[in-house]
Amino acid sequence: MSIRSLMVAALAMCSSVPAFATGTSPWLPAPRATHVQFEYFRQSADELFVGEVRVGLPGDLEQNAYFFSAERGITDKFAIDGRIGYSSTRFAPFLSSLGGSGRQGVTDFHLGLRYNVADEALGAPATLTLRAAGIISGIYEPGVIDAVGDSASGAEFGFLVGKILGGKFSVGLNALARIRANNVPPEFDLSAYGGYSVTERITVFGGLQFVNAFANLDIGDPDFTPARFPEVEEDFADWTAGASIRLPKKVNLSGSFGQKFAGSNTTRSNFFRIALGYSF
């Protein structure tokens, strides 16, 4: 398999993991090449971390989300990307004071720019790419347990590094920081992932993600109110596993599942994802 084919497979693997949406791969699309992707994401939870204490919910909190994302190579060094979606959540009311029953709206819009610093195809030990993106708040109601998001614009920046190993394996690490308005705490997002090309068309992958917010407010604190949901220290860790297949006519189909297994002020949830991508 050629280096270029391996990078395409690695790129498909990265964009197949929920934690690594289009635009967060260290491998850039070729100049003037475009990749678009339609994604369905579903998660459900019956437990909540109140602070770091895990408690049961009286019913499942369910989320269905639909995303459209696109990225385009500008030069060998630059690429742009964007991502937006629609999400709906439904929750059997936890407590009347916390609201619930169902929320929906347009998700936050991410518009990003990546710059390739080092390229393993040109002799570098690994591929290293810098990323910066703007976040534009979506259209939804914040301040409830089943809100679509935190209703805060901001920015994210960091680096993405990846490596092809032995002609079959791909590994990578993403480190991103986010800052947002409206008292939403800054957060650090660290993701590690790996993939194996079973054939030139089929790739299996797995990943771990850790997100840490820098805040001092927990659900249940004396000064906590439902309106302050966006301000709590929401930390979590999750794992993901899945596979992708390159279909004819430059179409890519991927599926994955995973679990949010630890955290604070967040749900303990299971999730799965199906995505269909097209390159031109």
C-alpha positions, 0 to 999 in steps of 0.5 A, spaced: 500 500 500 502 506 498 504 512 503 498 516 500 493 510 500 495 509 507 494 516 509 487 516 506 485 510 510 488 514 516 484 520 515 478 516 514 479 512 521 480 519 524 474 522 521 470 516 523 471 517 531 466 521 534 471 525 538 475 526 532 470 530 527 472 532 520 477 537 521 481 534 527 485 529 523 493 531 522 492 529 515 490 534 510 486 533 504 490 534 498 490 541 495 483 543 492 480 536 494 473 536 498 470 531 503 463 532 505 460 528 511 453 526 513 453 523 520 447 520 525 449 520 532 445 517 538 446 517 545 442 515 551 444 515 559 440 512 565 446 515 570 448 522 572 455 524 575 453 529 580 460 532 582 463 526 581 458 521 585 454 517 580 447 517 581 441 513 577 436 517 573 429 516 573 428 515 566 433 515 560 436 521 557 436 520 550 439 524 544 439 524 537 443 528 533 444 529 525 451 533 523 453 535 516 461 537 516 466 539 510 473 540 509 477 542 503 485 542 502 487 549 500 494 548 499 499 542 501 500 546 508 493 549 509 486 546 509 479 549 512 473 545 515 466 546 518 461 543 522 454 544 524 448 540 526 441 539 529 440 535 535 434 533 539 434 530 546 428 527 551 428 526 558 423 524 563 424 529 568 429 528 573 427 534 578 422 539 576 427 544 578 432 542 573 427 542 567 426 536 562 422 533 557 425 535 551 429 540 547 432 541 540 435 546 536 441 547 531 448 545 534 454 550 535 457 551 528 465 550 528 469 553 522 476 551 523 483 552 519 489 547 519 496 548 518 501 542 517 508 543 520 511 537 519 509 531 514 511 524 514 511 523 507 516 528 506 521 525 511 518 528 518 518 522 523 511 524 524 505 528 521 504 535 525 498 539 524 496 546 528 489 547 528 485 554 530 477 554 530 471 559 531 465 557 535 459 560 533 453 559 538 447 555 536 440 556 536 437 552 542 435 553 550 441 553 555 440 552 562 437 545 562 439 538 564 437 536 557 440 542 553 443 541 546 449 545 548 452 551 553 450 557 548 456 560 548 461 562 542 468 562 543 475 558 540 479 552 540 486 551 538 491 546 539 495 541 535 494 534 532 499 529 531 499 522 527 504 517 525 503 511 520 507 505 522 509 498 519 504 500 513 498 498 516 497 501 523 495 509 524 496 512 531 495 519 533 494 524 539 490 531 539 491 536 544 486 542 544 484 547 548 477 551 548 475 558 551 468 560 550 464 566 553 458 567 558 462 564 564 463 557 560 469 554 563 475 553 559 477 546 557 482 542 555 481 536 550 486 530 549 484 524 544 488 518 543 486 513 537 489 508 533 487 504 527 489 498 523 488 497 515 485 490 515 485 491 507 485 497 502 478 498 503 477 496 511 479 500 517 478 498 524 479 503 529 479 505 537 480 511 541 480 514 548 478 522 549 479 526 556 476 532 557 477 537 563 474 543 564 477 548 569 471 550 574 469 550 581 462 549 580 458 542 581 451 540 580 448 540 587 453 546 590 449 551 595 450 556 589 448 552 583 441 553 580 439 550 573 441 557 569 448 555 571 448 548 568 453 551 562 458 554 568 459 547 572 465 543 571 464 538 566 469 533 565 469 526 562 472 520 559 470 516 554 472 510 549 470 509 542 471 503 537 468 502 530 470 500 523 470 504 516 469 501 509 471 505 503 466 504 497 466 505 490 466 512 487 469 515 493 464 514 498 466 512 505 461 508 510 463 508 518 460 506 524 462 506 531 460 505 538 462 507 545 461 509 552 462 515 557 465 511 563 467 517 568 466 524 569 463 529 573 457 533 572 455 529 566 451 523 564 454 516 564 452 514 557 452 509 551 453 512 544 453 510 537 454 513 530 453 512 523 457 516 518 457 517 510 462 521 507 464 523 499 470 526 497 471 530 490 
